[in-house]
Amino acid sequence: MSTALVASPRNMFSNYYLVTRDEESVAELDLAYFSDHCELEVDGDNYHIRRDGTFKKSFSLE
């Protein structure tokens, strides 16, 4: 059993991401509403999401 969270875009150009754990949906994110970072709570655990760079579309989940 894996406990890793995976955020996948809904489609190629989407700002909407589906967060899954063990192929089960645990959250949805709309990255259009924040620019550099945000907090996400899943099952009582807090995660920090930050943009990898000023002009990049990639994010890191910590």
C-alpha positions as CSV (number, residue, x, y, z in Angstrom):
1,M,0.0,0.0,0.0
2,S,1.4,3.3,-1.1
3,T,0.8,6.6,0.8
4,A,2.1,8.9,-1.9
5,L,-0.2,11.6,-3.1
6,V,-0.3,12.2,-6.9
7,A,-1.7,15.4,-8.5
8,S,-2.6,14.9,-12.1
9,P,-4.1,17.6,-14.4
10,R,-7.6,17.0,-15.7
11,N,-6.3,17.6,-19.2
12,M,-3.2,19.0,-21.0
13,F,-4.0,22.7,-20.5
14,S,-5.9,22.5,-17.3
15,N,-5.4,24.4,-14.0
16,Y,-7.6,21.8,-12.3
17,Y,-5.8,18.9,-10.7
18,L,-7.1,15.7,-9.2
19,V,-5.2,14.5,-6.1
20,T,-5.2,10.7,-5.6
21,R,-3.8,8.2,-3.1
22,D,-3.7,4.6,-4.1
23,E,-5.8,5.5,-7.2
24,E,-8.6,6.9,-4.9
25,S,-9.5,10.6,-5.3
26,V,-8.8,12.5,-2.1
27,A,-8.9,16.2,-3.3
28,E,-9.3,18.5,-6.2
29,L,-7.2,21.6,-6.8
30,D,-7.8,24.7,-8.9
31,L,-4.3,26.2,-9.3
32,A,-5.8,29.3,-11.0
33,Y,-6.7,30.8,-7.7
34,F,-3.2,31.0,-6.2
35,S,0.1,32.1,-7.6
36,D,3.0,30.8,-5.6
37,H,1.9,28.5,-2.8
38,C,-1.0,27.1,-0.8
39,E,-1.8,24.6,1.9
40,L,-3.8,21.4,1.4
41,E,-5.3,19.2,4.1
42,V,-6.0,15.5,3.3
43,D,-7.1,13.1,6.0
44,G,-5.9,15.5,8.7
45,D,-2.4,15.8,7.2
46,N,-1.3,19.2,6.0
47,Y,0.7,19.6,2.7
48,H,2.3,22.6,1.2
49,I,2.2,23.2,-2.5
50,R,4.6,25.7,-4.1
51,R,5.4,26.7,-7.6
52,D,8.8,25.5,-8.8
53,G,9.7,28.8,-10.3
54,T,8.3,32.2,-11.2
55,F,7.4,31.4,-14.8
56,K,7.0,27.6,-14.5
57,K,3.7,25.7,-14.5
58,S,5.1,22.9,-12.3
59,F,4.5,22.7,-8.6
60,S,6.0,20.7,-5.7
61,L,3.9,19.0,-3.0
62,E,5.6,18.8,0.4
